[in-house]
Amino acid sequence: MSTTPPKPPGYQLPEEHYLNATYGIRSWLLTTDHKRIALLYLASVTFFFFIGGIFATMIRIHLLTPAGYLVTPETYNKLFTMHGVAMIFFFLIPSIPAVLGNFLIPLMIGAKDVAFPKLNLLSWYIYITGGCFVLYSFATGGLDTGWTFYTPLSSVYSNSAVTPAVIGIFINGFSSILTGLNFVVTIHTMRAPGMTWFRLPLFVWAQYSTSIIFILGTPVIAITLLLAGLERMFHLGFFNPALGGDPILFQHLFWFYSHPAVYIMILPAMGVISEIIPTFARKPIFGYTFIAASSIAIAVIGFFVWAHHMFLTGESTYAALAFSLLSYLVAIPSAVKVFNWTSTLYKGSISYDTPMLYALGFIGLFLIGGLTGLFLACLGLDIHIHDTYFVVAHFHYIMVGGAVMGYVGGLHFWWPKITGKLYPEFLARLAAVILFVGFNLTFFPQFILGYLGMPRRYHNYPPEFQVLNVMSTAGASILALGYLLPMIYLTWSMRYGKVAGRNPWPATGLEWTTASPPLTENFDVTPVVDWEPYDYKNRPDLGLQTPTAPTLAPAHGDD
Amino acid sequence: MSEHIVSPKIYILIFAALMILTITTVYAATVDLNAHFAGLNVIVALLIATCKAVLVILFFMHAYYSSKRTKLIVFAGFFWLAIMLSLTLGDYGSRSWDVH
């Protein structure tokens, strides 16, 4: 097999770009280029995804049998805790903002870099430092409190390595805050001439909304976990009733951040979907203003709903009633997005390239995850399904079916821009289908298990639940294949993939007007934006006006 | 954007005000205000602390001289804090209510 990557006529990699501008490990570890920092994050979050994935695999293998023969009950507690901590704090929360956001926001708004490039690099080092503390916790006995760190279990009774984990998450919070701050200032101050607020790509609106949550919410979780750690280390009475504290106060403070954290995960994915859908439907997105406003609405309303996690943990009935009603409100901006995406598809010239498969998968899975969230927001029904596998299935439909599908779809969509290369389209489509099937086989049975009463976080279960658990484990193995395939062919494509050209899909965003991979400075000259977002009618430069025009590279590598 | 230069006189005045308010806090803690109204000691201490925080934010952190956008961000921070405190206290306050 030839090792020379084939190149479509007319397309060559630019001689100098951000990947080859400088060489050596030092040039990467001291870089202030937002694109390189994005790749540092890509490698780091992928590492934590692997760690979390290993724990998930062990959980599913353990649950193959009702008695659970693989690990002891104590170890099982640690497995689901460490799976949650690794996936939520070190993969899901930073994934789209820190990887795709870092790479794309300056490109999308026509800037050379983010507003504070050194802070951007610092945020990665803070993330790595926090990650090291958490890995230390995993390696020195593990963690068994659940990712929620509920007190007084975490602050008094747990014999596991809670302290380093709490310190690690506290440190990691500053990484999120700096990233959010950087994005807000960048979007406010560094937009290219003509790039007005309502010409911003919807991905940028989503990142802006996410950044608001980062800045306003993260300090609360950081200080809350620090207080729990101080109570554990120095016996200060914050949450322990024996010391005059209140455990419900911990839950209020924890969920004040951690429910909006769900929107940190899903909002950027919604931004990705808002870019993919119009590109592969070849028409302007329906209801641009409403989608942009709904991102802000989700970020704001998301801060009013946290105590729906506490319906059965001792909060007052009246507060529960209020939070139940408020929780329903989030469905409105979420539904606005789904209706607008489907309206965009209506009469579109749809092509089923890999990113579009992920986007369509996202819509279906997010719909199921979102609607089952309404079940859980319902006070009466929540009493029945609280802390069951129904909840596990619901949040995996949002976090994996939504956020991870968006992330993987986004990686495929912008991979040609990031690397300058195309991936093998057939394999990529196959992986998308495998992922979709594997995901549903893993998590849909868990809705039924939960509805039938199987509690979450138990290491064993009655024999009548075995069939559904075996289905779930079988699905998890398919899901794992669906994740491994992209890791393999995307890595392969970096060396052997076809040269992508500037705009292989073609898409309308500013990032597609520069070279692939981009220059270190992003653009040869500062771009001037004189077109509306997602406008396919008035963009002859995209080559869509004349179908026979040979100005475009094939959209995928196997053609 | 050029930075607003604050005269040392302003800083000294604010510092003096903070010191006076600190002394007031200490003095108020020694007086049994609760005898007049339950919880008044805490309310007075919090009011003085709020005044001090406002002075620090407005003058030491230059919010007073900043753009409207910066003021909006400062306000948002407190608004979010208010959301957290009010809804959490809503739970604590309503726990003793009867449910029929």
Interface residues (C-beta under 8 A of the other chain):
Chain A: H188 I212 L216 G217 V220 I248 L249 H252 L253 F256 F303 F304 W306 A307 E315 S316 T317 Y318 A319 A322 F323
Chain B: R69 A76 G77 W80 I83 M84 L87 T88 G90 D91 Y92 S94 R95 W97 V99
